[in-house]
Amino acid sequence: MTASFVMRFFYIYRVVQLLKILIQAGLWLFCHKIHLKNKQLFKTKGPLLIIANHPNSFLDAIIIGSYYKRRVYFLARGDAFKKLIHRFLLESLNMIPVYRLREGKEFLHLNDYAFSKSIELLSKGYAVLIFIEGVCVNSNELQPFKKGTARILEGIQKINTHPTVHIAGIAFNQFRGIGKIVNLVVSEMKIVPPIQNSRDRVVFNQIVFDQLKENILIPTVPTKFNTNNFIYKIHQPFYRLIKNFVAKKTNNTVFYDSVLFSVLLFAYPLFLFILFLVLKLFQFPITIILIILFALPIAAKSVQE
């Protein structure tokens, strides 16, 4: 039983590590530029509570988590965990479900697990990412804060554990599609106030609000593409097919960007494989095919101006 558990843990760990490399490569292609400020903080060790704004659904967690040099757990909306296979995959990717009133009162008691799990992880020295607004809106403007973050910090302080607190402000120049410019500013909360009552929670949220507002630097440069570029024309049919499919599936939701990124992440290798078969059909030498397949993603980056 123990050996089986160790093997499963090792397997999931290796898959997560491989997926993280794949995600970083995907972000390099998906985003024109991700500007980081205070890069040294991404190497912080010990118990770490990361508090962030939430303008772009799961893409926020993907970007923030990919730059920390450690495993980062984060709270995600509970309705995504309803199917067993989804729950297994999301929990394997370090996601902890948290529920809102709109998802049904019958689920709210499960939030006790989310809070206790977060406190347990912090007490063991792990990193936990929390979106303090508790809701995602496709806007760089801050939304009213929920009390969950202060509640978790209050709980961890009660067991005499005092994690480092990072304030992560993430902002996008646009929320629809590839070529986006992202600013990610992380700063450390120098003095973390003790939280013992509702007044302390209000004070804490105000401190976070002020610091987070300073860290949200909205990119002003618009997304542009060189549409006359040959590489652009090669990718255009593939990208148009994917984005139209995702737009239909995510209509009237905030998930367009995060789903688009996820679909492209796994569909692009398939696109390259199909291209490999086409080139092989035309009897291109294998060496030439491999050079083309390696150079094509790099050349695709140059389409973004």
SERO-4910 file (N, C-alpha, C, O; in steps of 0.05 Angstrom, whole numbers):
BEGIN
 pado doro    nc1    nc2    nc3   cac1   cac2   cac3    cc1    cc2    cc3    oc1    oc2    oc3
  Met    A     17    -24      0      0      0      0     17     25      0     12     44    -15
  Thr    A     38     24     17     56     47     19     71     51     -6     74     74    -16
  Ala    A     81     29    -17     97     30    -42     79     41    -65     89     57    -82
  Ser    A     54     32    -66     36     41    -86     31     71    -84     30     85   -104
  Phe    A     28     81    -59     24    109    -55     48    125    -64     45    147    -76
  Val    A     72    115    -57     96    129    -64     99    131    -95    106    152   -106
  Met    A     93    109   -108     95    108   -138     75    128   -150     82    142   -169
  Arg    A     50    128   -139     30    147   -150     38    176   -145     35    192   -163
  Phe    A     49    181   -121     59    209   -115     81    217   -134     81    239   -145
  Phe    A    100    198   -139    123    204   -156    113    208   -185    123    226   -199
  Tyr    A     94    192   -194     83    195   -221     70    222   -224     75    236   -244
  Ile    A     52    229   -205     38    255   -207     59    278   -206     56    298   -220
  Tyr    A     79    275   -189    100    296   -187    114    301   -213    118    323   -222
  Arg    A    121    278   -226    135    280   -252    117    292   -273    126    308   -290
  Val    A     91    284   -273     72    295   -293     69    325   -288     68    340   -308
  Val    A     67    333   -263     64    362   -257     88    377   -266     86    399   -277
  Gln    A    112    366   -261    137    380   -269    138    382   -300    145    404   -310
  Leu    A    131    361   -314    131    362   -343    110    381   -353    115    396   -372
  Leu    A     86    382   -341     65    400   -349     74    429   -344     67    446   -360
  Lys    A     89    434   -322     98    461   -317    116    471   -339    115    494   -347
  Ile    A    134    453   -348    152    461   -370    136    466   -396    141    486   -410
  Leu    A    116    449   -401     99    453   -424     83    479   -422     80    493   -442
  Ile    A     73    485   -398     58    510   -394     76    534   -398     67    554   -411
  Gln    A    100    534   -388    119    556   -392    124    561   -422    126    584   -431
  Ala    A    128    539   -437    131    541   -466    106    552   -479    108    569   -497
  Gly    A     83    543   -470     58    553   -480     53    582   -475     43    597   -492
  Leu    A     60    591   -451     57    619   -444     76    637   -461     68    659   -469
  Trp    A     99    627   -467    118    641   -484    106    647   -511    110    668   -523
  Leu    A     91    627   -522     78    630   -548     52    646   -546     46    663   -563
  Phe    A     37    641   -525     10    653   -522     11    682   -516     -6    698   -526
  Cys    A     31    691   -501     34    719   -493     57    732   -508     78    720   -511
  His    A     52    756   -517     74    771   -531     96    777   -511    120    773   -517
  Lys    A     88    785   -487    109    792   -467     96    790   -439     74    800   -435
  Ile    A    110    777   -420    102    778   -392    124    792   -377    147    782   -374
  His    A    118    816   -367    137    832   -352    135    825   -322    113    826   -311
  Leu    A    158    818   -310    159    811   -282    173    832   -266    194    843   -275
  Lys    A    163    838   -243    177    857   -225    182    843   -198    165    829   -188
  Asn    A    206    848   -187    215    835   -162    218    804   -166    207    789   -151
  Lys    A    233    797   -187    236    769   -194    248    752   -171    242    728   -169
  Gln    A    264    765   -154    277    749   -133    257    737   -113    263    717   -100
  Leu    A    233    749   -112    213    738    -93    201    711   -102    190    697    -86
  Phe    A    204    704   -128    194    679   -137    211    655   -126    203    632   -130
  Lys    A    233    661   -113    250    640   -101    245    638    -71    260    623    -58
  Thr    A    225    652    -60    220    651    -31    214    623    -22    199    608    -34
  Lys    A    226    616      1    222    590     13    206    592     38    201    614     48
  Gly    A    198    569     49    182    568     73    152    573     68    144    577     45
  Pro    A    136    574     90    107    578     86    102    605     72    112    626     81
  Leu    A     85    604     51     81    628     35     52    630     27     41    612     15
  Leu    A     40    653     34     13    659     25     14    681      4     24    703      8
  Ile    A      5    674    -20      5    692    -43    -23    703    -47    -42    687    -52
  Ile    A    -26    729    -46    -53    741    -49    -53    756    -75    -36    774    -80
  Ala    A    -72    750    -92    -73    762   -119   -100    772   -127   -121    764   -115
  Asn    A   -101    790   -146   -127    797   -159   -134    776   -180   -117    758   -185
  His    A   -157    778   -192   -167    755   -208   -182    765   -233   -206    761   -235
  Pro    A   -167    777   -252   -181    787   -276   -186    767   -299   -202    773   -316
  Asn    A   -172    744   -299   -173    727   -323   -174    697   -317   -159    682   -328
  Ser    A   -192    690   -299   -199    662   -294   -173    646   -287   -155    656   -275
  Phe    A   -173    620   -296   -151    602   -289   -124    611   -301   -103    603   -292
  Leu    A   -125    629   -321   -100    638   -332    -83    654   -312    -59    653   -313
  Asp    A    -97    667   -293    -83    681   -272    -65    662   -256    -42    667   -251
  Ala    A    -77    640   -247    -63    620   -231    -41    607   -247    -19    601   -237
  Ile    A    -46    602   -273    -26    589   -290     -1    606   -293     21    597   -290
  Ile    A     -6    632   -297     17    651   -301     32    654   -275     57    651   -274
  Ile    A     18    660   -253     31    665   -227     46    640   -218     69    642   -210
  Gly    A     32    617   -219     44    593   -209     68    584   -225     86    571   -214
  Ser    A     68    590   -251     90    580   -268    117    594   -262    138    583   -268
  Tyr    A    116    618   -250    140    632   -245    152    627   -217    176    633   -213
  Tyr    A    137    617   -199    148    610   -173    165    585   -176    157    566   -189
  Lys    A    188    584   -163    207    562   -166    200    540   -145    218    528   -133
  Arg    A    174    535   -142    165    515   -123    136    507   -130    124    519   -147
  Arg    A    126    487   -116     99    479   -120     80    499   -106     84    506    -83
  Val    A     60    508   -121     41    527   -110     13    515   -111      3    507   -133
  Tyr    A     -1    514    -89    -29    506    -87    -46    530    -89    -39    552    -80
  Phe    A    -70    527   -101    -87    551   -102   -117    543   -102   -125    521   -111
  Leu    A   -132    561    -91   -161    557    -89   -174    563   -116   -168    584   -128
  Ala    A   -192    545   -125   -206    549   -150   -236    544   -146   -244    530   -128
  Arg    A   -252    556   -164   -281    554   -160   -291    525   -161   -282    509   -177
  Gly    A   -308    519   -142   -315    492   -136   -332    478   -158   -331    454   -160
  Asp    A   -347    493   -174   -363    481   -194   -347    466   -215   -358    449   -229
  Ala    A   -321    472   -218   -304    458   -237   -297    430   -227   -286    414   -243
  Phe    A   -303    423   -202   -295    398   -190   -318    378   -189   -315    356   -177
  Lys    A   -341    384   -201   -364    367   -198   -361    339   -209   -369    319   -197
  Lys    A   -348    336   -233   -343    310   -245   -318    298   -232   -298    311   -227
  Leu    A   -319    272   -227   -297    258   -213   -271    260   -228   -250    264   -216
  Ile    A   -272    257   -255   -247    259   -270   -235    287   -269   -211    291   -268
  His    A   -253    307   -270   -244    335   -268   -231    340   -241   -211    353   -238
  Arg    A   -244    329   -220   -234    333   -193   -207    320   -190   -189    333   -178
  Phe    A   -203    296   -200   -177    283   -198   -155    299   -212   -134    303   -201
  Leu    A   -161    308   -237   -141    323   -252   -135    350   -239   -112    358   -237
  Leu    A   -156    364   -230   -151    390   -218   -136    388   -191   -118    404   -186
  Glu    A   -143    368   -175   -128    364   -150   -100    356   -155    -82    362   -139
  Ser    A    -95    341   -177    -68    333   -184    -51    357   -192    -27    357   -190
  Leu    A    -65    379   -201    -51    404   -208    -52    424   -185    -49    448   -189
  Asn    A    -55    413   -161    -53    430   -136    -76    449   -132    -73    469   -118
  Met    A    -99    443   -143   -122    461   -140   -140    452   -116   -144    428   -113
  Ile    A   -150    470   -101   -167    465    -78   -194    478    -84   -195    502    -89
  Pro    A   -216    463    -83   -242    474    -89   -253    493    -68   -251    487    -44
  Val    A   -263    516    -76   -277    534    -58   -304    541    -71   -305    546    -95
  Tyr    A   -325    542    -55   -352    546    -66   -363    573    -59   -357    585    -38
  Arg    A   -380    583    -77   -394    608    -73   -424    603    -68   -434    582    -75
  Leu    A   -438    623    -58   -466    619    -52   -482    613    -77   -501    598    -76
  Arg    A   -474    625   -100   -489    621   -125   -488    592   -134   -504    583   -150
  Glu    A   -468    577   -124   -466    549   -132   -482    530   -115   -482    506   -118
  Gly    A   -497    541    -95   -515    526    -78   -506    525    -49   -483    521    -43
  Lys    A   -525    530    -31   -519    530     -3   -509    503      7   -494    501     27
  Glu    A   -517    481     -7   -509    455      2   -480    450     -1   -469    431     11
  Phe    A   -465    467    -16   -436    463    -19   -420    480      0   -396    476      3
  Leu    A   -433    500     13   -417    519     28   -402    506     52   -381    516     59
  His    A   -414    485     63   -400    472     85   -373    460     77   -355    456     93
  Leu    A   -370    455     50   -345    444     40   -322    464     41   -299    457     39
  Asn    A   -329    490     44   -308    510     46   -291    507     71   -268    516     72
  Asp    A   -303    495     91   -287    489    115   -263    472    108   -241    476    120
  Tyr    A   -267    454     89   -244    437     80   -224    455     66   -200    452     70
  Ala    A   -233    473     48   -214    490     34   -198    507     53   -173    510     49
  Phe    A   -210    518     73   -195    534     93   -177    517    110   -154    525    114
  Ser    A   -186    495    119   -169    478    136   -146    466    120   -124    463    130
  Lys    A   -152    459     94   -130    448     77   -109    470     72    -85    463     73
  Ser    A   -117    494     68    -98    516     63    -81    521     88    -57    525     86
  Ile    A    -94    520    111    -79    524    136    -60    501    140    -37    505    149
  Glu    A    -68    476    134    -51    453    137    -26    456    119     -4    450    127
  Leu    A    -31    463     94     -9    466     75     11    487     84     35    483     82
  Leu    A      1    510     93     18    532    102     34    523    127     58    529    130
  Ser    A     21    508    145     35    499    169     58    479    163     76    476    178
  Lys    A     56    466    139     77    447    130     98    461    113    116    447    102
  Gly    A     95    487    109    116    502     94    110    505     65    128    513     50
  Tyr    A     86    499     55     80    501     27     71    529     20     68    546     37
  Ala    A     67    533     -6     57    559    -17     28    556    -25     21    537    -39
  Val    A     11    575    -17    -17    575    -25    -24    602    -38    -18    623    -27
  Leu    A    -37    601    -61    -45    624    -76    -75    628    -72    -91    610    -77
  Ile    A    -83    652    -64   -111    658    -60   -119    684    -75   -105    704    -74
  Phe    A   -142    682    -90   -152    706   -103   -172    719    -84   -194    710    -80
  Ile    A   -163    741    -73   -177    753    -50   -205    765    -58   -222    769    -41
  Glu    A   -209    771    -84   -235    781    -92   -256    760    -92   -280    766    -90
  Gly    A   -248    735    -93   -267    713    -92   -284    710   -116   -302    692   -117
  Val    A   -280    726   -137   -295    724   -161   -278    735   -184   -261    752   -180
  Cys    A   -282    724   -208   -267    734   -231   -284    751   -249   -306    744   -256
  Val    A   -274    775   -255   -286    793   -274   -265    801   -294   -243    809   -286
  Asn    A   -271    800   -320   -251    807   -340   -247    837   -340   -255    852   -358
  Ser    A   -233    846   -319   -227    875   -315   -202    877   -298   -198    860   -280
  Asn    A   -186    897   -303   -162    902   -286   -169    918   -261   -152    922   -244
  Glu    A   -195    926   -259   -204    941   -235   -209    921   -212   -220    899   -217
  Leu    A   -200    928   -188   -205    911   -165   -234    909   -158   -249    929   -159
  Gln    A   -243    885   -151   -270    880   -141   -270    879   -111   -249    875    -99
  Pro    A   -293    882    -98   -294    880    -69   -282    854    -58   -286    832    -71
  Phe    A   -268    855    -36   -255    832    -25   -274    815     -9   -293    825      3
  Lys    A   -269    788     -9   -283    770      8   -266    766     33   -243    774     35
  Lys    A   -278    752     53   -265    750     79   -249    724     82   -235    720    102
  Gly    A   -249    707     61   -236    681     63   -206    683     68   -195    667     84
  Thr    A   -193    701     55   -163    703     58   -156    711     87   -138    699     98
  Ala    A   -170    731     98   -164    739    125   -170    716    145   -157    712    165
  Arg    A   -191    700    139   -198    678    156   -177    657    156   -170    646    177
  Ile    A   -165    651    133   -143    632    131   -119    642    146   -106    627    161
  Leu    A   -112    667    143    -89    678    157    -94    678    187    -75    673    203
  Glu    A   -118    684    195   -125    683    224   -121    654    235   -111    651    257
  Gly    A   -130    635    219   -127    607    227    -98    598    230    -92    583    249
  Ile    A    -82    606    211    -54    598    212    -38    612    235    -20    601    246
  Gln    A    -47    637    241    -34    651    263    -41    638    290    -25    639    309
  Lys    A    -65    626    292    -73    613    317    -56    590    324    -54    583    348
  Ile    A    -44    577    304    -26    554    310      3    563    310     22    547    307
  Asn    A      7    589    313     33    601    316     52    597    292     76    593    295
  Thr    A     40    598    268     55    597    243     51    624    229     28    633    226
  His    A     73    636    220     71    662    209     84    662    181    108    666    178
  Pro    A     67    657    161     78    654    133     86    681    122     76    702    130
  Thr    A    105    680    103    111    704     87     86    710     70     74    691     59
  Val    A     79    735     67     56    742     51     65    759     26     78    780     29
  His    A     58    749      3     64    763    -22     38    774    -33     16    762    -32
  Ile    A     40    799    -45     17    811    -58     23    812    -88     42    826    -96
  Ala    A      8    797   -103     13    794   -132     -8    809   -148    -32    801   -148
  Gly    A      0    829   -162    -18    844   -180    -13    836   -209      9    839   -219
  Ile    A    -33    826   -222    -31    817   -250    -50    833   -267    -73    837   -260
  Ala    A    -41    843   -290    -57    860   -308    -51    853   -337    -29    846   -344
  Phe    A    -72    854   -353    -71    847   -382    -78    870   -399    -95    887   -392
  Asn    A    -66    871   -423    -74    892   -442   -100    885   -457   -113    902   -468
  Gln    A   -107    859   -457   -132    850   -469   -139    822   -459   -121    807   -450
  Phe    A   -164    815   -460   -173    789   -449   -184    770   -470   -198    751   -463
  Arg    A   -178    775   -495   -188    758   -517   -167    749   -536   -162    763   -556
  Gly    A   -153    727   -530   -136    715   -549   -106    719   -545    -97    729   -525
  Ile    A    -91    709   -565    -62    708   -563    -50    736   -567    -63    755   -574
  Gly    A    -24    737   -561     -9    762   -565    -11    782   -543     -4    805   -547
  Lys    A    -22    774   -520    -27    793   -499     -1    801   -485     18    786   -485
  Ile    A     -2    824   -473     20    834   -456     10    833   -427    -12    843   -421
  Val    A     27    822   -410     19    818   -382     40    831   -364     64    828   -368
  Asn    A     31    845   -344     48    856   -323     42    841   -297     19    840   -288
  Leu    A     63    829   -285     60    814   -260     79    827   -240    104    825   -243
  Val    A     68    840   -220     84    854   -199     79    840   -173     56    838   -163
  Val    A    100    830   -160     98    816   -135    114    832   -114    137    839   -119
  Ser    A    101    837    -91    115    850    -69    110    835    -43     90    821    -41
  Glu    A    127    839    -24    123    826      2    110    845     22    118    868     24
  Met    A     91    834     37     79    850     59     99    850     82    104    830     95
  Lys    A    110    874     87    132    875    107    123    870    135    136    856    150
  Ile    A     99    881    142     88    876    169     61    863    166     42    876    156
  Val    A     58    838    174     32    825    172     18    828    199     27    818    220
  Pro    A     -5    842    199    -18    848    224    -31    823    236    -40    806    221
  Pro    A    -33    821    263    -47    799    275    -77    801    270    -88    824    270
  Ile    A    -90    779    266   -119    779    260   -133    762    282   -128    738    284
  Gln    A   -150    776    297   -164    762    319   -194    767    318   -209    752    331
  Asn    A   -203    787    304   -232    793    303   -240    805    276   -223    809    259
  Ser    A   -265    812    273   -275    823    248   -262    850    241   -258    856    218
  Arg    A   -256    866    261   -243    892    256   -216    888    245   -207    902    226
  Asp    A   -201    868    255   -174    862    245   -176    853    216   -158    859    200
  Arg    A   -197    838    209   -200    829    181   -204    852    162   -194    852    140
  Val    A   -220    871    171   -225    895    155   -199    911    150   -193    920    128
  Val    A   -183    914    172   -158    928    170   -139    914    152   -126    926    135
  Phe    A   -137    887    154   -120    871    137   -128    875    108   -111    879     91
  Asn    A   -154    872    102   -163    875     74   -156    903     63   -150    905     39
  Gln    A   -157    923     79   -151    950     70   -121    952     63   -113    965     43
  Ile    A   -104    940     80    -75    940     74    -69    926     48    -54    936     32
  Val    A    -82    903     44    -78    888     19    -88    903     -5    -75    904    -25
  Phe    A   -112    916     -1   -123    932    -23   -104    954    -33   -100    957    -57
  Asp    A    -93    969    -14    -75    991    -20    -50    980    -34    -41    992    -54
  Gln    A    -38    958    -25    -14    947    -36    -20    935    -64     -4    937    -82
  Leu    A    -42    921    -65    -49    908    -90    -55    928   -112    -48    924   -135
  Lys    A    -68    950   -105    -75    971   -124    -49    982   -136    -48    989   -160
  Glu    A    -28    985   -120     -3    995   -130     11    976   -149     26    984   -167
  Asn    A      5    950   -145     19    929   -160      5    923   -187     16    909   -204
  Ile    A    -19    934   -191    -33    929   -216    -26    951   -236    -36    973   -235
  Leu    A     -7    944   -253      3    963   -274     -8    954   -301      1    934   -312
  Ile    A    -28    968   -310    -42    959   -335    -26    966   -359    -19    989   -364
  Pro    A    -20    946   -376     -5    951   -401    -21    969   -420    -45    965   -423
  Thr    A     -8    988   -432    -22   1006   -449    -17   1001   -479    -30   1012   -496
  Val    A      3    983   -485      9    977   -513    -11    957   -523    -15    936   -511
  Pro    A    -24    963   -546    -44    944   -557    -30    920   -570     -7    921   -578
  Thr    A    -46    898   -573    -36    874   -587    -37    879   -617    -57    888   -628
  Lys    A    -15    872   -630    -13    875   -659     -1    850   -672     15    836   -659
  Phe    A     -9    845   -697      2    822   -711      9    830   -739     -3    847   -752
  Asn    A     31    818   -749     39    823   -777     23    803   -794     32    781   -800
  Thr    A      0    811   -804    -18    793   -818     -8    786   -846    -19    768   -858
  Asn    A     12    801   -856     23    794   -882     45    773   -880     56    764   -901
  Asn    A     52    766   -856     74    747   -851     65    719   -860     43    710   -854
  Phe    A     83    705   -874     77    678   -884     70    659   -861     52    642   -863
  Ile    A     85    662   -839     81    644   -816     53    649   -804     39    631   -795
  Tyr    A     44    674   -804     17    681   -794     -4    667   -811    -23    656   -800
  Lys    A      0    666   -837    -20    654   -855    -21    624   -852    -42    611   -855
  Ile    A      2    612   -844      3    583   -839    -14    576   -815    -29    557   -814
  His    A    -11    592   -794    -25    587   -769    -54    596   -769    -70    586   -753
  Gln    A    -61    615   -785    -87    628   -784   -111    609   -785   -129    611   -768
  Pro    A   -112    590   -804   -135    571   -804   -138    554   -779   -160    551   -768
  Phe    A   -115    544   -769   -114    529   -744   -124    545   -721   -141    536   -705
  Tyr    A   -114    569   -718   -121    587   -695   -150    595   -697   -164    596   -677
  Arg    A   -159    602   -721   -187    611   -725   -206    589   -717   -227    594   -704
  Leu    A   -200    564   -725   -217    542   -718   -219    538   -688   -241    535   -677
  Ile    A   -196    539   -674   -195    536   -645   -210    558   -631   -226    553   -613
  Lys    A   -204    583   -638   -216    606   -624   -246    608   -628   -260    616   -609
  Asn    A   -256    600   -651   -285    600   -656   -298    579   -639   -320    583   -628
  Phe    A   -286    556   -637   -296    534   -621   -297    542   -591   -318    538   -578
  Val    A   -275    554   -582   -274    562   -554   -294    585   -548   -306    586   -527
  Ala    A   -296    604   -566   -315    627   -563   -343    616   -559   -358    627   -543
  Lys    A   -350    596   -575   -377    585   -573   -381    571   -546   -402    573   -534
  Lys    A   -361    555   -538   -364    540   -513   -363    558   -488   -375    550   -468
  Thr    A   -350    581   -490   -347    598   -466   -363    623   -468   -358    643   -454
  Asn    A   -383    624   -485   -399    648   -490   -412    657   -463   -423    641   -448
  Asn    A   -410    683   -458   -421    696   -434   -408    686   -408   -421    686   -387
  Thr    A   -383    678   -410   -368    670   -386   -341    685   -386   -334    699   -405
  Val    A   -326    682   -365   -299    694   -363   -277    675   -370   -254    681   -366
  Phe    A   -284    651   -381   -265    630   -385   -252    630   -413   -235    613   -418
  Tyr    A   -258    649   -430   -249    648   -458   -218    645   -459   -208    626   -471
  Asp    A   -203    663   -446   -174    662   -448   -162    637   -436   -145    625   -448
  Ser    A   -172    629   -413   -160    605   -400   -166    580   -415   -149    562   -417
  Val    A   -190    577   -426   -197    554   -442   -182    554   -469   -172    533   -478
  Leu    A   -180    578   -481   -165    580   -506   -136    572   -502   -125    557   -518
  Phe    A   -124    581   -481    -96    573   -475    -94    543   -471    -75    531   -482
  Ser    A   -112    532   -456   -111    503   -450   -114    486   -476   -100    467   -480
  Val    A   -134    494   -493   -139    479   -517   -115    481   -536   -106    462   -548
  Leu    A   -104    506   -539    -81    510   -556    -56    495   -546    -40    484   -561
  Leu    A    -54    493   -519    -31    480   -507    -29    450   -516     -8    440   -521
  Phe    A    -52    438   -518    -53    409   -525    -58    405   -555    -52    384   -566
  Ala    A    -71    425   -568    -77    421   -597    -53    429   -615    -51    418   -637
  Tyr    A    -36    447   -606    -14    456   -623      5    433   -629     14    431   -652
  Pro    A     12    416   -610     29    392   -617     15    375   -638     29    363   -656
  Leu    A    -11    373   -637    -26    357   -657    -24    371   -685    -21    357   -705
  Phe    A    -25    397   -685    -21    413   -709      6    407   -721      9    404   -746
  Leu    A     27    407   -705     54    402   -714     57    373   -724     71    368   -744
  Phe    A     43    355   -711     44    327   -720     31    323   -747     41    309   -765
  Ile    A      8    337   -751     -5    336   -778     13    348   -799     14    337   -821
  Leu    A     26    370   -792     45    382   -811     68    363   -817     77    361   -840
  Phe    A     77    348   -797     98    328   -801     89    307   -821    104    299   -839
  Leu    A     64    298   -818     53    277   -837     51    288   -865     57    274   -885
  Val    A     43    313   -868     40    326   -894     68    328   -908     71    322   -931
  Leu    A     87    338   -893    114    341   -904    126    314   -911    140    311   -931
  Lys    A    121    294   -894    131    267   -900    118    256   -925    130    241   -940
  Leu    A     92    262   -929     78    253   -952     90    264   -978     91    251   -998
  Phe    A    100    288   -975    114    301   -998    143    294   -999    159    305  -1015
  Gln    A    151    274   -983    178    262   -983    200    283   -976    222    281   -988
  Phe    A    194    301   -958    215    318   -948    234    301   -931    225    282   -917
  Pro    A    260    307   -931    279    292   -914    271    297   -884    263    319   -877
  Ile    A    275    276   -868    268    278   -839    282    301   -826    271    315   -809
  Thr    A    308    305   -833    323    327   -821    310    354   -826    308    371   -809
  Ile    A    302    358   -851    289    383   -859    262    386   -844    255    408   -835
  Ile    A    247    364   -842    222    365   -828    225    374   -799    211    391   -789
  Leu    A    245    362   -786    250    368   -758    258    397   -754    250    410   -735
  Ile    A    274    407   -772    283    435   -771    258    454   -774    256    473   -760
  Ile    A    241    447   -793    217    463   -797    199    463   -772    189    484   -764
  Leu    A    195    439   -761    177    436   -738    189    450   -713    174    461   -697
  Phe    A    215    451   -711    228    465   -689    227    495   -693    222    510   -674
  Ala    A    231    503   -718    232    532   -723    205    545   -725    202    570   -720
  Leu    A    184    530   -731    157    542   -735    146    556   -710    137    579   -713
  Pro    A    147    544   -686    137    559   -663    154    584   -657    143    604   -649
  Ile    A    180    582   -661    197    606   -657    190    628   -676    188    651   -669
  Ala    A    186    620   -702    178    639   -722    150    651   -716    145    674   -723
  Ala    A    132    635   -704    105    644   -698    107    667   -677     90    685   -678
  Lys    A    126    666   -660    130    688   -640    136    714   -654    127    735   -644
  Ser    A    150    713   -676    157    738   -690    134    752   -704    136    775   -712
  Val    A    111    737   -706     87    749   -718     75    771   -700     62    789   -709
  Gln    A     80    767   -674     70    787   -654     90    811   -654    113    808   -649
  Glu    A     78    834   -659     95    858   -661     96    873   -635    109    894   -633
***
